[in-house]
């Protein structure tokens, strides 16, 4: 899917994808893995619904997304805290953030671009900083696994980028869109630390 798709989908995106309840669950899963606040980069943060929940936890959040339509909504939630940019070429300096989140991002990308996103997260993280990303998203919806966000592959790619896996969690949340699993899909998240 392209930025144009998300521009068109922006106004109905949150309601069709589980809304505030699911966003809170995602932010709580991040907090369970990385409880300390700090400078946070929400990569592919879209409308900023999860980003705003991360900010409510005391994190200094910047939302980065390619879709201008999504970022307009994010700017309403986090004024002055949005930037247009690619997930594999982040518009921030090396070693400048404490936490990078990539919630529901990697599965959308070709494998080589997903790998570049993980490497780019490693570049912008300070030593001791964390990457938290969802993995195996299609499985949560009862679909075939996507190679780009397959947990074992992401672990290997992160290891090559000098990120160490430090924990995993999960959260659930029903949505009107995309689920063929019949119940609340369970989304897996993995945390990595830059040494």
ZAMARGU-4260 file (C-alpha; in steps of 0.2 Angstrom, whole numbers, plus 5000, padded with zeros to 4 digits):
<rodrens>
0) 5000/5000/5000 | 5006/5017/4996 | 5006/5034/5005 | 4991/5039/4994 | 4981/5024/5001
5) 4984/5030/5018 | 4980/5048/5014 | 4963/5043/5008 | 4960/5031/5022 | 4966/5043/5036
10) 4949/5050/5042 | 4942/5033/5045 | 4958/5024/5049 | 4957/5024/5068 | 4939/5019/5070
15) 4941/5005/5058 | 4957/4998/5066 | 4952/4997/5084 | 4952/5015/5089 | 4958/5022/5106
20) 4956/5005/5115 | 4968/4996/5104 | 4980/5011/5104 | 4981/5011/5123 | 4984/4992/5123
25) 4998/4994/5111 | 5006/5008/5121 | 5004/4998/5137 | 5013/4983/5129 | 5027/4995/5124
30) 5028/5002/5142 | 5028/4984/5149 | 5044/4981/5139 | 5052/4998/5141 | 5045/5007/5156
35) 5057/5022/5156 | 5052/5038/5148 | 5063/5047/5135 | 5064/5053/5118 | 5053/5042/5107
40) 5052/5040/5088 | 5036/5032/5082 | 5040/5026/5065 | 5026/5024/5054 | 5015/5032/5067
45) 5001/5037/5056 | 4987/5046/5064 | 4997/5047/5080 | 4984/5038/5090 | 4997/5026/5098
50) 5010/5040/5099 | 4998/5051/5109 | 4996/5036/5121 | 5015/5035/5123 | 5016/5053/5126
55) 5003/5052/5140 | 5015/5040/5148 | 5027/5054/5149 | 5037/5051/5133 | 5044/5064/5122
60) 5036/5058/5106 | 5040/5062/5088 | 5029/5054/5074 | 5037/5050/5058 | 5026/5044/5043
65) 5026/5045/5024 | 5007/5049/5023 | 5003/5068/5024 | 4985/5064/5027 | 4989/5053/5042
70) 5001/5066/5049 | 4988/5080/5048 | 4978/5069/5061 | 4994/5066/5071 | 4998/5084/5072
75) 4981/5087/5080 | 4986/5075/5093 | 5004/5080/5095 | 5006/5098/5089 | 5023/5101/5082
80) 5028/5083/5085 | 5027/5076/5068 | 5038/5074/5053 | 5036/5067/5036 | 5049/5054/5032
85) 5053/5036/5026 | 5055/5023/5039 | 5071/5017/5031 | 5079/5035/5031 | 5073/5043/5047
90) 5075/5062/5048 | 5084/5062/5065 | 5102/5061/5070 | 5112/5046/5074 | 5112/5040/5092
95) 5098/5053/5097 | 5083/5044/5103 | 5079/5032/5118 | 5065/5022/5110 | 5060/5018/5092
100) 5043/5010/5090 | 5037/5002/5074 | 5019/4996/5077 | 5011/4988/5063 | 5025/4993/5050
105) 5037/4979/5045 | 5023/4968/5038 | 5019/4981/5025 | 5036/4982/5018 | 5047/4972/5006
110) 5059/4961/5015 | 5074/4972/5011 | 5065/4988/5016 | 5060/4980/5032 | 5078/4976/5036
115) 5083/4994/5032 | 5070/5000/5044 | 5078/4989/5058 | 5095/4995/5053 | 5089/5013/5053
120) 5082/5011/5071 | 5099/5005/5077 | 5107/5020/5069 | 5096/5033/5078 | 5096/5024/5095
125) 5107/5030/5109 | 5117/5016/5117 | 5105/5008/5129 | 5091/5013/5119 | 5077/5002/5113
130) 5067/4996/5098 | 5050/4989/5100 | 5041/4982/5085 | 5026/4971/5081 | 5030/4954/5073
135) 5020/4941/5064 | 5005/4953/5061 | 4997/4943/5048 | 4996/4928/5059 | 4986/4938/5072
140) 4973/4940/5058 | 4973/4922/5054 | 4983/4924/5038 | 4999/4917/5031 | 5014/4924/5039
145) 5023/4938/5030 | 5042/4936/5028 | 5046/4954/5032 | 5039/4954/5050 | 5042/4936/5054
150) 5048/4935/5072 | 5063/4924/5069 | 5069/4934/5054 | 5067/4950/5063 | 5077/4943/5077
155) 5091/4939/5065 | 5091/4955/5056 | 5091/4965/5073 | 5106/4954/5079 | 5116/4959/5063
160) 5112/4978/5067 | 5119/4975/5085 | 5102/4975/5093 | 5100/4962/5107 | 5082/4955/5110
165) 5077/4959/5128 | 5059/4954/5129 | 5043/4951/5121 | 5024/4954/5125 | 5008/4954/5116
170) 4991/4964/5116 | 4974/4961/5109 | 4962/4972/5100 | 4947/4970/5089 | 4945/4980/5073
175) 4932/4981/5059 | 4946/4979/5046 | 4957/4964/5042 | 4954/4951/5054 | 4948/4934/5049
180) 4953/4926/5066 | 4935/4928/5073 | 4940/4935/5090 | 4952/4948/5096 | 4968/4947/5086
185) 4984/4945/5097 | 4998/4956/5091 | 5016/4951/5096 | 5029/4964/5101 | 5047/4961/5103
190) 5060/4973/5112 | 5078/4975/5107 | 5092/4985/5116 | 5106/4994/5107 | 5122/4990/5116
</rodrens>
